[in-house]
């Protein structure tokens, strides 16, 4: 239980944690009534930047969720134009991350990074469908060993202002590897290859690197779910 509570902190969080802790200490010295508020903020920042290990399924062909959060949309759309993947309709799965979710992004499947594009845009609510087209975002195209392509996109949210992506063009990656994060609320989209169905449905909660979103070697149809 202690291992579940005391999890590693992503290195990008330490400057924020340190600054908040210094402010809290200063308030204890000079204005104690506000110090406890600063302590709560420091604890929240620690919570936000937590980076727990994940148990990644390794069977060939599985695509795992690139983020923790709630599936807000499973839609049939064209791939992002910025990535030059053609206009054939594919399945896009959108995962919304609230400020309470783990914000570490993970690679969905094995492959090679073949394109990275950054698009400057708006900061509307990431839960809205139009965020995929209008918001600030980092787009990634990945080529699988069999030549098919997968895309995943980090999308800034209403209060998110910083997307971190540590991938580079030509890099070989494995499913479940950490590749970046988005600070303070965001969304991550996964575009599957043509003909590949989603194994998750709107309303399901994802665990990044663990929840299987698709079987790239399966020919079944998109799954649907209901609250029971």
C-alpha positions in Angstrom: 0.0 0.0 0.0 2.9 2.4 0.8 4.3 1.7 -2.7 1.0 2.8 -4.2 1.1 6.0 -2.1 4.7 7.0 -2.4 5.3 7.1 -6.2 8.1 8.7 -8.1 7.8 12.4 -9.2 8.6 13.5 -12.7 11.6 15.6 -13.0 9.6 18.4 -14.7 7.7 18.9 -11.4 10.7 19.6 -9.1 11.1 23.3 -10.0 7.4 23.9 -9.2 7.6 21.9 -6.0 10.7 23.7 -4.9 9.3 27.1 -5.6 6.1 26.4 -3.9 7.9 24.9 -0.8 10.1 28.1 -0.6 7.0 30.3 -0.7 5.3 28.2 2.0 8.4 28.4 4.3 8.5 32.2 3.8 4.9 32.5 4.7 5.5 30.5 7.9 8.2 33.0 8.8 6.4 36.2 7.9 2.7 35.6 7.4 1.6 32.2 9.0 -2.1 32.5 8.3 -1.5 31.9 4.5 1.3 29.4 5.0 -1.1 26.4 5.2 -2.6 27.4 1.9 0.8 27.3 0.3 1.4 23.9 1.9 -1.8 22.6 0.3 -0.7 24.0 -3.1 2.7 22.3 -2.7 1.0 19.0 -1.9 -1.2 19.3 -5.0 1.8 20.0 -7.2 3.5 16.9 -5.9 0.3 14.9 -6.6 0.0 16.4 -10.1 3.6 15.4 -11.2 3.4 11.9 -9.8 4.9 9.3 -12.2 3.9 5.8 -11.1 5.3 2.7 -12.9 2.9 0.8 -15.2 2.5 -2.8 -16.1 2.5 -2.8 -19.9 0.9 -5.7 -21.8 3.5 -6.8 -24.4 1.6 -9.0 -26.9 2.4 -8.1 -30.5 -0.2 -5.8 -32.1 -1.7 -4.3 -28.9 -2.1 -0.5 -28.7 -2.2 0.8 -25.1 -3.6 4.1 -23.9 -1.2 7.0 -24.3 -2.7 8.7 -21.2 -4.7 8.4 -18.0 -8.1 9.9 -18.1 -11.7 9.6 -19.5 -12.6 8.6 -23.0 -14.7 11.5 -24.3 -15.0 10.5 -27.9 -14.5 7.5 -30.3 -15.0 9.0 -33.7 -14.4 8.2 -37.4 -12.3 11.1 -38.8 -9.5 11.8 -41.3 -5.9 11.7 -39.8 -4.4 15.1 -38.9 -3.5 16.9 -42.1 -0.2 18.1 -40.6 1.1 14.5 -40.6 0.6 13.7 -44.3 -1.2 10.4 -43.6 -3.8 10.7 -46.3 -7.5 11.3 -46.1 -8.9 7.8 -45.5 -11.2 7.8 -42.4 -9.7 6.1 -39.3 -10.8 5.7 -35.7 -9.7 8.5 -33.3 -9.9 7.9 -29.6 -9.8 11.0 -27.4 -8.8 10.8 -23.7 -9.4 13.8 -21.4 -7.1 14.3 -18.5 -8.4 16.3 -15.5 -6.0 18.0 -13.1 -6.4 14.9 -10.8 -5.1 12.4 -13.4 -1.5 11.3 -13.9 -0.3 13.5 -16.7 2.6 11.4 -18.0 2.1 10.4 -21.7 3.1 7.0 -22.9 3.8 5.6 -26.4 0.8 3.5 -27.5 2.6 0.7 -29.5 6.0 -0.4 -30.9 7.3 1.4 -33.9 9.5 4.2 -35.2 8.8 8.0 -35.0 8.6 9.3 -38.5 7.1 12.8 -38.1 6.8 15.4 -35.3 4.8 18.6 -35.9 3.9 21.4 -33.4 0.7 23.4 -34.0 0.2 26.7 -32.2 -3.4 27.3 -31.4 -6.1 28.1 -28.9 -6.6 26.9 -25.3 -10.3 26.0 -25.2 -11.6 23.3 -22.9 -9.8 20.1 -24.0 -12.9 18.0 -23.4 -14.6 19.7 -26.4 -14.4 17.9 -29.7 -13.1 21.0 -31.5 -10.0 21.0 -29.3 -8.5 18.4 -31.8 -8.5 21.1 -34.5 -8.2 24.4 -32.7 -6.0 23.9 -29.6 -2.2 24.1 -29.2 -0.9 20.6 -29.9 2.0 18.3 -30.5 1.4 15.8 -33.3 3.4 12.5 -33.6 3.3 10.0 -36.5 4.7 6.6 -35.9 5.3 3.8 -38.4 4.9 0.2 -37.3 7.1 -2.7 -38.4 4.5 -3.8 -41.0 4.4 -0.3 -42.6 1.1 0.9 -41.2 1.0 4.3 -39.4 -0.4 5.4 -36.1 -0.7 9.0 -34.8 -1.0 10.4 -31.4 -1.5 14.0 -30.4 -0.9 15.9 -27.1 -3.4 18.7 -26.8 -3.2 21.7 -24.4 -6.3 22.4 -22.4 -8.1 25.4 -20.9 -5.4 26.0 -18.2 -2.6 23.9 -19.8 0.1 26.0 -21.3 3.1 23.7 -21.7 3.4 20.5 -23.7 6.5 18.5 -23.2 7.5 15.9 -25.8 10.8 14.1 -25.6 10.6 12.1 -28.8 12.8 12.7 -31.9 12.4 11.9 -35.5 13.7 8.4 -36.4 13.6 7.2 -32.8 12.5 3.5 -32.2 10.1 3.2 -29.3 8.2 0.6 -27.4 4.6 0.5 -26.2 4.2 2.0 -22.7 7.4 4.1 -22.8 7.2 7.6 -21.3 7.5 10.3 -23.9 6.3 13.5 -22.3 3.5 15.3 -20.4 1.1 18.2 -20.5 1.0 20.5 -17.5 -2.3 21.1 -15.7 -5.2 19.6 -17.6 -5.2 18.4 -21.2 -6.2 15.8 -23.8 -4.5 13.1 -25.8 -5.8 11.7 -29.1 -4.9 8.3 -30.6 -5.5 7.7 -34.4 -5.5 4.0 -35.3 -4.6 2.6 -38.7 -7.4 2.2 -41.3 -9.7 -0.7 -40.5 -8.6 -1.1 -36.9 -11.4 -0.8 -34.3 -11.4 0.7 -30.8 -11.7 -1.8 -28.0 -12.8 1.0 -25.6 -15.9 3.2 -25.6 -16.9 6.7 -24.6 -17.1 7.0 -20.8 -14.4 4.4 -19.9 -11.5 5.4 -17.7 -8.0 4.7 -19.1 -4.8 3.9 -17.4 -1.9 5.1 -19.5 0.4 2.3 -20.6 -1.9 -0.4 -19.3 -5.4 -0.2 -20.8 -5.5 -1.9 -24.2 -7.3 0.5 -26.7 -7.0 -1.6 -29.8 -5.7 -4.8 -31.3 -3.9 -3.9 -34.5 -4.1 -7.5 -35.7 -7.9 -7.9 -35.1 -10.7 -7.3 -37.6 -13.5 -6.8 -35.1 -15.8 -3.7 -35.1 -15.6 -0.8 -32.6 -16.9 -1.8 -29.2 -19.7 0.0 -27.4 -20.4 0.1 -23.7 -23.1 1.2 -21.2 -23.4 2.2 -17.6 -24.7 -0.6 -15.3 
